[in-house]
């Protein structure tokens, strides 16, 4: 009895022990809960906002691009893409299996397969042979040296072994390499633009292809075919180096973004608002879906009709004439509206993007800037006459003008007849140098600085501020010898881009106000009916970068000089523009350049850059143009003269012809009328 | 003692019924919200309500059944439970009535009744059986318990457990095996076995566990070569996902989701239900509660469980029949382990196993079995006899 009582009396105590353990466990739960929710709560909340992906987001198409007249220039085309979502839990074999199945239904391009892809694939699929590549000793020494044996295996594979992969297996490799190139848990496009048959074959077999999905994508479609896509830029997967920035903006890894030029510059506007589809098929039936919307549309300042005309003109003038060029035929032309900075057309024969990325010596076209610098600095006046005779400098070849019949000229004659000596004289005076004297190197440096100070104000040698992600500022020759200073004064030392040249002439036409050039006029909200533009969400206003620090009278004098170039009895552009039905101001340029021939590898020193700048009408400029035809031969060396001038003339003609046609053609188009009203509104504001 | 006429109080435990009613309401409420997350389109909360009505009826009937009868029929119950498990083992996997779900054969799918999980029933039967064994043993050796008899008791307890554990491991349902271990430990503590034996039997596994955790984080190579080499890959994955959820993103997927949802709940809860909580209405219902209503909601639920366990403890104290006390201890062990395991896994403390949260998770078998067990507990109170001289 005593013992049993003893045992029984144990019971309440032991129940307490048990319950104490329960108490400890529950306390641990409460503590842990408090730690997670109260101490770490903020972190998790942030994680939740960033990482949660409860819904499938449906890609929305990018905004389209209209030209200045409301014509669609860049459109979207709905395509189907095949995606594969890689996951760390899928084995290599399973992936290979899927790749093999997929290659049976897909037509893959095997061009882009690299040797490395083949080797990786080979090692993966031919395990036994792969093992026999390395002897055990090699394996051992590799692990001693800390070398990955895999790298050694890669080296050891022979081309012969690789050639084992043939025909359909190559297609498997093509599919496989796309499958493994994405991020884990994020869909990677294996093939874009599936054919109807491919999409059908795949869609009925999605069940047996884990990780594979079909995605509605939109592809860019260029309505005007070859015209202008260079500047439109391209759309592609997010580049790895910028992935973090895009993720921070709420992009998905699989998104397509603008990767160059306008597409990149205006990514934030063009980007569509994604639709959301609640996860799983169960929810789909409940209509738990929000539709996305197309990104905002861009209205370009470019007139696609003029753009096409300009391209045709350039084509006709330089196309198929490789004999006239040291290397490949090439030419650039930019047409700009001086008062707004709107780019009307921009063409590059080899590469349209060259208008902002390639720079050339622009020759005498820069002389207006030199004249204005000289006048403003007071080293010449309206009445300063300089006799055009060759200048010989110690340690430099003689400097002379292209024509030897110029005689004694003031600023007007110097521009009309394109006197290099007049410009050199300005440079020399800026450097306190007289013929036969000696150069003071400090003064020479000062003169370089002074001249570039003026040139920069026109946009020459500095960024134009154009609405593209990158542009070249041209190449400055630095402080050269005194002779180079003189060459700088007539455009044969520093190099400038065609866009800079266009901004330069537009600034002169615009009475000294330098305006940022831009390709995009407005951003508009997307309208489902693409034939009518949506409402304006952002108007790109002309942005004045600076006003020339040159007195207005000197600007007027430079403009008069440009008029003389066209209308003067010995004007260098008279033969090209003399009979034009509109009044043009312009300046020709022929820069002697030395360039290496890509064919022979020899230096060619009788090549020239032919250039032209101008604007019209003289009294109320509507259009300014800059043309550069680089590295050509002159007639005496088997080439052609005046190519740039001819391009400019025909482009100007095209502009005015289109202007005459337009109101009649588009009189019923409300958009155009509305636009014109806006334009006149802008003008009165100024 | 036998001469005293026993009188029964015949009292319903209104307090416990109230707590159970609260659980029923909370359960339906949060299952409703879990359902709003768009994973499923079945009306789980209505079905859960129906389960609760049935379960309350079962409990009410059980209350009136004198628990002392179990002393005489526990072998019958045990035989029935074992039969079910054996049947499952032999039939399954079978598409029709014993399908393979989530990699294990744990369920019967029966017409009309629906899915039944025999292990839910078996754990309760095991508690009854073990309690009866301990009671009989202690009656027999009431005068002269020695270390030798203690070992005999341990042996008697282990005997009925072994076949059950074997069958469960074959399903495989390691969670239930662990649960039975917890019940065993709880009953062993109260059985009166010498603390010397108890401390060794609890201390050694605890030490082993501590060594395991140490090795995992400090010298993982040892584990890879020994224990992990013997385990199935999915089990290794689970351990990785548990101890290192953010690194083993696939295996730790559920843990990370649950942790993030709970963490974002902060003090008062969040309305951001954008995170996908897997199995939100069953295994991870606690994540839904503490995500929606924060620390307050989570702590309230944990407290409510504590109250329930405390009520069972009080019944154990008041009962003057040792068998009743053992039953209570067994159920405390079972419930406490289930609760700790389920909430612990939501909080990333323990590995993910298919444990439901008793009384809150969606599931007919679980709710009815738990209520049946609690009915038995209330029956101890209801049939508690007061002796004049004791």
Interface residues (C-beta under 8 A of the other chain):
Chain A: X1 X2 X3 X4 X7 X8 X10 X11 X12 X14 X15 X17 X18 X19 X21 X22 X23 X25 X26 X28 X29 X30 X32 X33 X34 X36 X37 X38 X40 X41 X42 X43 X44 X45 X47 X48 X49 X51 X52 X53 X54 X55 X87 X88 X89 X185 X278 X279 X280 X282 X283 X285 X286 X288
Chain B: X37 X38 X39 X40 X41 X138 X142 X143 X144 X145 X186 X189 X190 X192 X249 X250 X259 X260 X261 X262 X263 X264 X265 X266 X267 X270 X272 X274 X275 X276 X290 X294 X295 X298 X299 X302 X305 X306 X309 X310 X313 X316 X317 X322 X325 X328 X329 X332 X333 X336 X339 X340 X343 X344 X347 X348 X349
